[in-house]
Amino acid sequence: MLLSAGEAKNLGPSSGPNRLRDLCTFCTISLDQEEVYRTKVYEKSVSPFYGEDFYFEIPRPFQCLSFYVYAKSMFQIRDLPVGKVAIRKEDLYKYCGKENWFQLQPVDPHSEVQVSERLEMKLNELITENGSICQQLVVQIIACQGLPLISGQNCDPYATVTLVGSDQKKTKVKKKTSDPQFEETFHFEVTRSSSYKGRSHFHVEEEDIEKLEIKVELWNNGNLAQDVFLGETRVSVKILRNDHIHRAWYLLQPKGNGTKSKPDDLGSLRLKVTYTEDNVLPSACYTALRNLMLKSPDVKPISASAAHVLGDICRESVGYEALLPVVRLLLHHNRLLLFLTSVAALELENTQEANTIFRGNSLATRCIDDMMKIVGRSYLTVTLKPVLNEIFESNKTCEIDPVKLKEGDNVEVNKENLQGYVQKVFTSITQSSSSCPPLMCDVFRSLRQLASKHFPADPHVQYSAVSSFIFLRFFAVAVLSPHTFQLRSHHPDPEISRTLTLISKTIQSLGSWGSLSKNKLVRQLLVIRCFLDEISSNVSKESSGVEDSFVLKEGEVHKRAQGRKRIGKKNFKKRWLRVTNQELSYHKQKGKEALCVIPVKNILSVEKLEESAFNRKNMFQVIQSEKPLYVQAGNCVETNSWIEVLSQVSRCNPGRLSTFHPSAYVGGSWLCCKEPNESTPGCKPCTATVLANIQLDIDCDRETERIFSFFSSNRSRLQKMEDACAGMSVYLGQQEECSAFTIQDPKETFRTIKELGEVLDDLQAHHDSKGALTDEPGTM
């Protein structure tokens, strides 16, 4: 999912003392009731510009995506909710890929509901003692799903059941669970009986039965504190007929079904949401399409390959976005280098001037861009994160435009500050060749060879071919938007953003070999040339000296104290967790001395921990030779992020485990497999070991499903391309309708498209059969 929190306007009530002119605001993003991201706090304004993008995989089912705007005040202990925007999962498609203004709605504790509940109802006939017949309503509360965390812990939920005019009935309290299984049945007699006068009976005419409704409320047992309302649902009895059973899932609603008076004007929020959901079939269903895509690098000409055809037909609708799953699939199967070399050679055939080499947005440049973002993430972190952290923390003014200078600024001092930053970034980049991933080096070497062959009279073009990617499309972009590449957690403030823009422009100029030559920057030319030689050679590079330590991720978590009993709030304490390229440490607070340090080389595996281990969500374990370190992250997205960073930094450790225990060792045995010996090998295969090779950190079935979806949504364009191939074969030449496609060999391209059509039809049949066999989930 890609989210963009753009800006808000006219925040707060339309009049009165609560207008938010004097308060700073921030925006949070939640899946159901679990916060996963928040923006920075922005200065006093009723129309703040947030301008932050968030991209993340959603690791669990969800029902609602919500955005909350909060105000901070020095006089308030808690942040003040201004308003919210809530979008149901099934409505996300309406807003996908487009910017929309949403009216903020009031935040009411009784309206914060995204829980589902499963009920069963039936209406039976009951014979009384005097022989008369009455109706009995049977209501079974079966289960609930997706209960929120309360103060960081699972709920203690219970349900109440009420039929109009009868007593309220209550289930037992289920301890510490987000998915309680109640399985409790309640009976209500709903017609007049002459013999019974009990409180479970009430007078109602038989013809009025269908006007009745059952109300089920869900609560969190507060023990000594007040119980917390979690939601309610109301079901009309008219959906039943005698002896007919109704069983369904219901999405719980706010109190009173959310009926409320018209709210004040709380302002509005501009958002852009891009949500993609993949319905992945069994792996065998994708064999034909996957093989066809993997054959692409061997097809001659490359324009007739299935991968190139996909890029061609999707260019008008989604640009070259459809190429990302192709790149990932080919990367996983070690087929990417040959494909990139072929598409780069095809682009060079249409390049007339050496100074425009690889400057446009084409199929070749997009594929190489995607490759660099996938395999070069750690490279960026090693190279840029330390110097970017320094720029953010020192925050020196670097404005050199006289028009934009503030009062009191000294342009000479600012120029000196900028030159200092640029020199540090330049040095970090040009001394980073030993960290450049091997695949990037292989691609750069191929680009140099292709460029030299195509422009043999130009001695500099081989360097321009590489610099146009490594400087213009890689380092310059990362400097300009560090938050996009996970180099910083938030979008920079305007002053730092301006500094990064100036630095990025300088880095871009390094990618223009011609401009460096014209300006006679001999020293820079030599340094850059040496760097480009190193990252595009086939000579193995060794790092010079000891690698500096730099922070990969840090943040607040809850850590379980070692040697404690299984259950207990005091067992978990807030700690500041910090991961560098050399060690994992936790601290009492940020900036304090480390309470414990674990060298990265000692990490044997990093895995999720089952919720049942300590009755807590979002937990993971860092397995080492000593006792495992048990950590609870703030939310599901953060959990995945911690596991990914720790797994990546320890992926090459010797002695990594192949199995692990998904639960804890408590009370003399492992909760997962019941083995009494604490040193017993794990009962489940490790998932993190596949990260030792970046090519394996890819779900090929999911990527192939995405490829299928792109082909399916552009089937009409595929048909047009097939018609164009047929027309070229008949009329022996380029026709007007063919100009929208790259068709070098009509017969070979036609053959590929026909094969694609058969494969896509077969895969669509698998999807259709899956849909026909899927049970209805019930009423939501």
VEXVEX-131035 format. One record per residue (C-alpha): residue in one letter; x, y negated, z. Coordinates in steps of 0.1 Angstrom, whole numbers, padded with zeros to 4 digits, always signed. Each point is the difference from the previous one (the first is absolute). Layout:
N
aXYZ ...
% end
This chain:
780
m+0000+0000+0000 l+0012-0035-0009 l-0014-0029+0020 s+0006-0037-0004 a-0012-0023+0028 g+0000-0033-0019 e-0014-0029+0020 a-0029-0010+0022 k-0020-0032-0001 n-0023-0019+0023 l+0006+0023+0030 g-0021-0002+0031 p-0036-0012+0006 s-0011-0028-0023 s-0003-0024+0028 g+0006-0005+0037 p+0030+0003+0023 n+0010+0034-0012 r+0013-0012-0034 l+0035+0016-0004 r+0020-0031-0008 d+0023+0004+0030 l+0005+0038-0001 c+0024+0022-0019 t-0015+0030-0018 f+0010+0034-0014 c-0017+0028-0019 t-0001+0037+0008 i-0008+0030-0021 s-0018+0030+0015 l-0010+0035-0012 d-0033+0005+0018 q+0009-0014+0035 e+0038+0007-0002 e+0022-0030-0008 v+0027+0009-0025 y+0015-0034-0010 r-0001-0036+0010 t+0013-0032-0016 k+0022-0026+0017 v-0016-0027+0021 y-0005-0031-0021 e+0001-0035+0012 k-0031-0021+0010 s-0023-0001-0030 v-0036+0008-0007 s+0011+0011-0035 p+0032+0020+0005 f+0019+0016-0029 y+0010+0036+0010 g+0014+0012-0033 e+0011+0034+0012 d-0002+0033-0019 f-0002+0035+0016 y+0005+0032-0019 f-0006+0033+0019 e-0011+0036-0004 i-0031+0008+0021 p+0009+0031+0021 r-0035+0009+0012 p-0037-0002-0010 f-0016-0034+0007 q-0034-0016-0005 c+0006-0037+0002 l+0027-0025-0008 s-0001-0031+0021 f+0018-0034+0001 y-0002-0020+0033 v+0010-0036+0004 y+0012-0009+0035 a+0010-0033+0016 k+0028-0004+0026 s-0003-0026+0027 m+0025-0008+0028 f-0030-0001+0025 q-0014+0034-0009 i+0014+0034+0012 r-0015+0018-0029 d-0002-0009-0037 l-0033-0015-0010 p-0018+0019-0028 v-0012-0025-0027 g-0017+0024-0023 k+0004+0031-0022 v-0005+0014-0034 a-0010+0037-0001 i-0001+0021-0032 r-0014+0035+0000 k+0022+0025-0018 e-0026+0008-0026 d-0002-0037-0009 l+0037-0006-0005 y-0003+0007-0037 k-0021-0032-0004 y+0029-0022+0010 c+0029+0021-0013 g+0028-0019-0016 k-0018-0034+0001 e+0003-0030+0023 n-0032-0007+0019 w-0011-0025+0027 f-0018+0017+0029 q-0022-0018+0026 l+0012+0007+0035 q-0025+0018+0022 p-0001-0002+0038 v+0019+0025+0021 d-0023+0017+0025 p+0013+0028+0022 h-0033+0018-0006 s+0004-0002-0038 e+0035+0015-0001 v-0012+0034-0011 q+0015+0025-0025 v-0007+0033+0017 s-0019+0029-0016 e-0022+0025+0019 r-0015+0033-0010 l-0036+0008+0010 e-0024+0028-0004 m-0038-0005+0004 k-0030+0023-0004 l-0036+0000+0009 n-0015+0031+0016 e-0034+0011+0011 l-0003+0008+0037 i-0028+0020+0017 t-0009-0014+0034 e-0013+0019+0031 n-0036-0006-0009 g+0006+0012-0036 s-0001-0033-0017 i+0027-0009-0026 c+0022-0030+0002 q+0031-0012-0020 q+0035+0002+0014 l+0028-0021-0014 v+0034+0017+0003 v+0031-0023-0003 q+0035+0014+0000 i+0030-0024+0004 i+0027+0020-0018 a+0031-0021-0004 c+0015-0034-0007 q+0030-0011-0020 g+0024-0030-0001 l-0005-0014+0035 p+0023-0030+0006 l+0028-0003+0024 i-0008-0017+0033 s+0030-0018+0015 g+0022+0022-0021 q-0015+0033+0011 n-0027+0023-0012 c-0036-0005+0012 d-0020+0018+0026 p-0032+0001-0021 y-0035+0010+0008 a-0033-0003-0018 t-0035-0010+0011 v-0032+0011-0018 t-0033-0019+0002 l-0034+0006-0015 v-0025-0029+0003 g-0019+0003+0033 s+0022+0028+0015 d+0029+0001+0024 q+0035-0005-0013 k+0021+0032-0001 k+0037+0001+0001 t+0028+0024-0011 k+0030+0009+0021 v+0031-0022-0002 k+0027+0013-0022 k+0035-0009+0012 k+0027-0017-0021 t-0011+0007-0036 s-0007-0019-0032 d-0020+0029-0015 p-0023+0014+0028 q-0019+0032-0004 f-0032-0003+0020 e-0022+0029-0012 e-0028-0010+0025 t-0037+0004-0007 f-0029-0021+0014 h-0038+0007-0002 f-0028-0025-0003 e-0037+0009-0001 v-0017-0025-0022 t-0038+0007+0000 r-0026-0002+0028 s-0002+0030+0023 s-0029+0005+0025 s+0021+0022+0024 y+0033-0019+0002 k+0003-0034+0016 g+0039+0000+0003 r+0021-0030-0009 s+0013+0018-0031 h-0035-0002-0014 f-0018-0031-0012 h-0033-0007-0018 v+0002-0002-0038 e-0025+0010-0026 e+0012+0028-0023 e-0005-0022-0031 d+0024-0026+0015 i+0030+0024+0004 e+0016-0011-0032 k+0001-0036+0013 l+0024+0010+0028 e+0037-0003-0001 i+0030+0014+0020 k+0026-0024+0012 v+0035+0014+0007 e+0026-0023+0017 l+0037+0008+0004 w+0019-0014+0030 n+0035+0002+0015 n-0001+0009+0037 g+0018-0028+0018 n+0004+0020+0033 l+0004-0029+0024 a-0003-0026-0027 q-0031-0008-0021 d-0009+0025-0027 v+0008-0012-0036 f-0027+0002-0027 l+0013+0018-0032 g-0030-0001-0022 e-0035+0014-0005 t-0022+0016-0027 r-0037+0002-0004 v-0017+0028-0019 s-0037+0001-0009 v-0018+0032+0008 k-0019-0002-0033 i+0030+0016-0018 l-0011+0032+0017 r-0027+0025-0008 n-0010+0030+0021 d+0028+0026+0003 h+0022-0021-0022 i+0035-0008+0013 h+0017-0032-0008 r+0038-0001+0005 a+0022-0029-0011 w+0028-0024+0008 y-0010-0036+0009 l+0022-0031+0001 l-0007-0016+0033 q-0014-0035-0002 p+0004-0031+0022 k-0024-0005+0029 g-0035-0006-0012 n+0012+0010-0035 g+0019-0032-0003 t-0030-0023-0001 k+0011-0035+0010 s-0008-0036-0007 k+0017-0019-0028 p+0036-0007+0012 d+0018-0034-0001 d+0022-0007-0030 l+0033+0015+0012 g+0020-0007-0032 s+0011+0024-0027 l+0030+0022-0009 r+0016+0006-0034 l+0010+0036-0006 k+0013+0022-0027 v-0005+0038+0005 t+0013+0027-0022 y-0011+0035+0012 t+0008+0033-0018 e-0013+0033+0011 d+0013+0033-0015 n-0022+0031-0001 v+0028+0026-0003 l-0008+0035-0012 p+0019+0032+0006 s+0035-0001-0015 a-0007+0025-0027 c-0026-0023-0016 y+0028-0025-0009 t+0025+0024-0015 a-0009-0008-0037 l+0000-0038+0004 r+0031+0001+0022 n+0019+0021-0025 l-0010-0023-0029 m+0013-0030+0019 l+0032+0017+0010 k+0006+0008-0037 s+0000-0037-0009 p+0038-0006+0002 d+0006+0027-0027 v-0026-0013-0025 k+0014-0016-0031 p-0007-0028-0005 i-0006-0010+0036 s-0030-0021-0011 a-0019+0032-0008 s+0004+0014+0035 a-0029+0002+0024 a+0017-0024+0025 h+0005-0027-0027 v-0036+0005-0013 l-0013-0006+0035 g+0019-0033+0002 d-0012-0010-0034 i-0038+0006+0006 c+0000-0016+0035 r+0020-0031-0009 e-0031-0022-0006 s-0020+0012+0030 v+0025+0003+0029 g+0033-0011-0016 y+0027+0026+0007 e-0014+0009+0034 a-0008+0035-0013 l+0037+0007-0004 l+0007+0002+0037 p-0013+0036+0005 v+0018+0010-0031 v+0033-0013+0013 r-0006+0017+0034 l-0009+0033-0017 l+0031+0000-0023 l+0022-0011+0029 h-0012+0030+0021 h+0009+0024-0028 n+0033-0017-0008 r-0013-0010-0035 l+0000-0037+0005 l+0035-0010-0013 l-0005+0015-0034 f-0034-0017-0004 l+0013-0034+0011 t+0029+0003-0024 s-0024+0008-0029 v-0024-0028+0007 a+0028-0025+0004 a+0015+0011-0033 l-0034-0005-0016 e-0002-0035+0014 l+0034-0009-0013 e-0010+0010-0035 n-0024-0030+0001 t+0025-0024+0017 q+0016-0025-0025 e+0019-0023+0024 a+0025+0012+0026 n-0009-0028+0024 t-0036+0012+0002 i+0009+0036+0009 f-0025+0016+0025 r-0015-0034+0009 g-0036+0007-0009 n-0027+0020+0019 s+0000+0033-0020 l-0005+0036+0006 a+0037+0006+0004 t+0006-0029+0024 r-0030+0009+0021 c+0011+0036+0003 i+0035-0010+0011 d-0015-0026+0024 d-0021+0028+0016 m+0030+0023+0002 m+0021-0027+0018 k-0028-0007+0025 i-0004+0037+0008 v+0036+0011+0003 g+0015-0034+0010 r-0020-0007+0031 s+0028+0010+0024 y+0025-0017-0022 l-0018-0033+0004 t-0002+0005+0038 v+0037+0006+0003 t+0010-0029-0022 l-0025-0028+0007 k-0017+0006+0034 p+0029-0012+0022 v+0005-0032-0020 l-0037-0007-0003 n-0004+0004+0038 e+0027-0026+0005 i-0018-0024-0024 f-0033+0005+0018 e+0015-0004+0035 s+0023-0030-0007 n-0026-0017-0023 k+0022-0028-0013 t-0015-0025-0023 c+0012+0005-0036 e-0022-0024-0020 i+0021-0018-0027 d-0029-0015-0021 p+0000-0037+0009 v-0038-0001-0006 k-0006+0027+0026 l+0024-0012+0027 k-0015-0008+0034 e+0008-0031+0020 g+0034+0004+0017 d+0012+0027-0023 n+0035-0002-0013 v+0003+0014-0036 e+0037+0007+0004 v-0005+0020+0032 n-0029+0019-0016 k+0022+0007-0031 e+0027+0014+0023 n-0026+0022+0018 l-0013+0013-0033 q+0035+0008-0013 g+0008+0019+0032 y-0031+0021-0003 v+0005+0007-0037 q+0037+0010+0006 k-0011+0025+0027 v-0027+0015-0023 f+0024+0001-0029 t+0027+0017+0021 s-0024+0025+0014 i-0012+0010-0035 t+0034+0001-0017 q+0015+0021+0028 s-0029+0025+0000 s+0010+0023-0029 s+0007+0029+0023 s-0036+0000+0011 c-0016-0001-0034 p-0021+0032-0005 p+0015+0025-0025 l-0031-0001-0023 m+0002-0038-0003 c+0037+0003-0009 d-0008+0027-0027 v-0027-0022-0015 f+0022-0031-0001 r+0028+0020-0017 s-0025+0011-0027 l-0012-0036-0005 r+0036-0011-0004 q+0007+0026-0026 l-0032-0007-0019 a+0006-0038+0000 s+0036+0004-0012 k-0011+0023-0028 h-0028-0023-0012 f+0020-0033+0002 p+0036+0012-0007 a+0012-0035-0007 d-0010-0014+0034 p+0024+0010+0028 h-0022-0015+0027 v-0033+0017-0009 q+0008+0031+0020 y+0002-0021+0032 s-0031-0020-0009 a-0020+0033-0004 v+0009+0010+0036 s-0002-0035+0016 s-0034-0007-0014 f-0013+0029+0022 i+0022+0000+0031 f-0001-0038+0005 l-0031-0013-0017 r-0024+0029+0008 f+0014+0014+0032 f+0020-0022+0023 a-0016-0034-0010 v-0035+0014+0004 a+0008+0015+0034 v+0015-0033+0013 l-0030-0019-0012 s-0026+0023+0017 p+0018+0020+0027 h-0033+0010+0017 t-0010+0018-0032 f+0030+0023+0002 q-0004+0005+0038 l+0031-0021+0007 r-0021-0023+0022 s-0033+0007+0018 h-0017-0032-0011 h-0002-0026-0027 p+0026-0028+0007 d-0012-0034+0011 p+0001-0027-0027 e+0034-0014+0009 i+0017+0034-0001 s-0019+0010-0031 r+0014-0031-0017 t+0035+0011+0011 l-0005+0035-0014 t-0013-0015-0033 l+0032-0020-0004 i+0022+0030+0008 s-0020+0022-0023 k+0004-0024-0029 t+0038+0001+0005 i-0001+0038+0000 q-0020+0000-0032 s+0026-0022-0016 l+0026+0027+0008 g-0021+0023-0023 s+0005-0023-0029 w+0035+0009-0011 g-0001-0027-0027 s-0007-0029+0024 l+0029+0011+0022 s+0023+0000-0030 k-0011-0034-0012 n+0005-0015+0035 k+0035+0016+0001 l-0005+0015+0034 v+0030+0023-0004 r+0003+0012+0035 q-0036+0009+0003 l+0001+0017-0034 l+0029+0022+0011 v-0017+0010+0033 i-0033+0007-0018 r+0017+0019-0028 c+0018+0022+0026 f-0033+0006+0018 l-0018+0009-0032 d+0028+0024-0010 e-0002+0018+0033 i-0038+0005+0000 s+0000+0012-0036 s+0030+0024+0000 n+0000+0037+0006 v+0028-0002+0026 s-0010+0008+0035 k+0002-0030+0023 e+0011+0001+0036 s-0011-0026+0026 s+0028-0022+0012 g+0003-0001+0037 v-0025+0008+0028 e-0037-0006-0009 d-0015-0029+0019 s-0030+0007+0022 f-0033-0016-0012 v-0036+0003+0012 l-0024+0020-0021 k-0031-0003+0022 e-0009-0012+0034 g-0032-0005+0020 e-0021+0007+0031 v-0011+0035+0007 h-0011+0022+0029 k+0026+0026+0010 r-0008+0030+0021 a+0022+0003+0031 q+0019+0033+0001 g-0008+0026+0026 r-0035-0013+0009 k-0033+0019+0002 r-0019+0003-0032 i-0028-0025+0008 g+0003-0034+0015 k+0001-0036-0010 k+0033-0006+0019 n+0017+0026-0021 f+0000-0025-0030 k+0018-0033+0002 k+0004-0028-0024 r+0034-0001-0016 w+0018-0018-0028 l+0011+0026-0025 r+0029-0009-0023 v+0014+0020-0030 t+0033-0009-0017 n+0019+0019-0026 q+0021+0014+0029 e-0022+0005+0030 l-0035+0001+0015 s-0005-0018+0033 y-0028-0012+0023 h+0000-0030+0023 k-0022-0013+0027 q-0006-0031-0021 k+0013-0015-0032 g+0035-0014+0005 k+0006+0020+0032 e+0027+0026+0005 a-0007+0035-0014 l-0015+0024+0025 c+0009+0029-0023 v+0020+0004-0032 i-0003+0030-0023 p+0026+0001-0029 v-0017+0005-0033 k+0023+0030-0007 n-0016+0018+0030 i-0035-0002-0015 l-0011+0035-0011 s-0036-0008-0012 v-0027-0026+0003 e-0036+0012-0001 k-0035-0009+0010 l-0014+0013+0033 e-0035+0014+0004 e-0025-0022+0017 s-0008+0028+0024 a+0035+0000+0015 f-0006-0031+0021 n-0035-0010-0010 r+0015-0029-0020 k-0002-0010-0036 n+0028-0012-0023 m+0028+0019+0018 f+0033+0013-0015 q+0030+0019+0013 v+0037-0005-0005 i+0016+0034+0004 q+0035+0002+0012 s+0022+0025+0019 e-0014-0014+0033 k-0037-0003+0008 p-0021-0015-0029 l-0007-0037+0002 y-0038-0005-0001 v-0012-0033-0014 q-0035-0016-0006 a-0001-0026-0027 g-0025-0028-0001 n-0020+0014-0029 c-0001+0027-0027 v+0019-0021-0026 e+0027-0008+0025 t+0003+0037+0009 n+0007+0009-0036 s+0025-0029-0003 w+0020+0010+0030 i+0001+0036-0012 e+0011-0010-0035 v+0028-0023+0012 l+0014+0025+0026 s-0003+0029-0025 q+0018-0020-0027 v+0029-0011+0022 s+0005+0035+0013 r-0007+0019-0032 c+0036+0012-0006 n+0007+0010+0036 p+0016+0035+0003 g-0020+0025+0020 r-0035-0015-0008 l-0028+0023+0011 s-0021+0020-0024 t-0028+0005+0026 f-0015-0019+0029 h-0027+0001+0027 p-0029-0023-0009 s-0010-0003+0036 a+0017-0003+0034 y+0015+0024+0025 v-0022-0003+0031 g-0007+0022+0029 g+0025+0027-0010 s-0010+0005-0036 w-0003-0017-0034 l-0036-0013-0004 c+0001+0008-0038 c+0012+0036+0000 k-0003+0009+0037 e+0037+0013+0000 p+0013-0002+0036 n+0037-0005-0010 e+0008-0037-0004 s+0029+0009-0024 t-0022+0020-0023 p+0004-0012-0037 g-0029-0021-0014 c-0032+0015-0012 k-0006-0023-0029 p+0023-0010-0030 c+0015-0034+0002 t-0013-0025-0025 a+0028-0025+0003 t+0027+0023-0014 v-0013-0007-0035 l+0011-0036+0004 a+0037+0010-0002 n-0005-0004-0038 i-0019-0031-0011 q-0012+0020-0030 l-0019+0023+0023 d-0018-0028+0019 i-0027-0001-0027 d-0034+0017-0002 c+0000+0012-0036 d-0036+0011+0000 r-0011-0034+0012 e+0022-0017-0026 t-0014+0022-0028 e-0036-0007+0012 r+0008-0038-0003 i+0013+0006-0035 f-0032+0019-0008 s-0021-0029+0013 f+0019-0025-0022 f-0005+0021-0030 s-0037+0006+0008 s-0008-0037+0005 n+0018-0008-0033 r-0015+0028-0021 s-0014-0023-0026 r+0034-0016-0006 l+0015+0035-0003 q-0026+0008-0027 k+0009-0033-0018 m+0036+0010+0000 e-0009+0034-0014 d-0020-0016-0028 a+0029-0023-0007 c+0024+0029-0003 a-0024+0017-0024 g-0004-0032-0021 m+0038-0004-0003 s+0004+0036-0011 v-0027-0004-0027 y+0009-0034-0013 l+0038+0004+0006 g+0007-0032+0017 q-0006-0023+0029 q-0037-0011+0001 e-0013-0030+0018 e-0017+0021+0028 c+0034+0016+0007 s+0017-0032+0011 a-0013+0004+0036 f+0020+0032+0004 t+0036+0012-0004 i-0003+0027-0027 q+0033+0011-0016 d-0010+0035-0010 p-0038+0002-0006 k-0001+0038-0003 e+0020+0007+0032 t-0020-0026+0019 f-0033+0014-0013 r+0011+0035+0012 t+0007-0014+0035 i-0033-0018+0002 k-0020+0031-0010 e+0018+0021+0026 l-0006-0027+0026 g-0037+0001-0009 e-0003+0037+0006 v+0019-0002+0033 l-0021-0030+0012 d-0033+0018-0008 d+0011+0031+0019 l+0010-0021+0030 q-0033-0019-0001 a-0018+0033+0001 h+0019+0009+0032 h-0011-0033+0015 d-0036+0006-0010 s-0001+0035+0014 k+0015-0013+0033 g-0027-0027+0002 a-0028+0026-0006 l+0013+0022+0028 t+0005-0027+0026 d-0025+0000+0028 e-0018-0033+0007 p+0015-0016+0031 g-0034-0011+0013 t-0015-0034+0005 m+0023-0028+0009 
% end
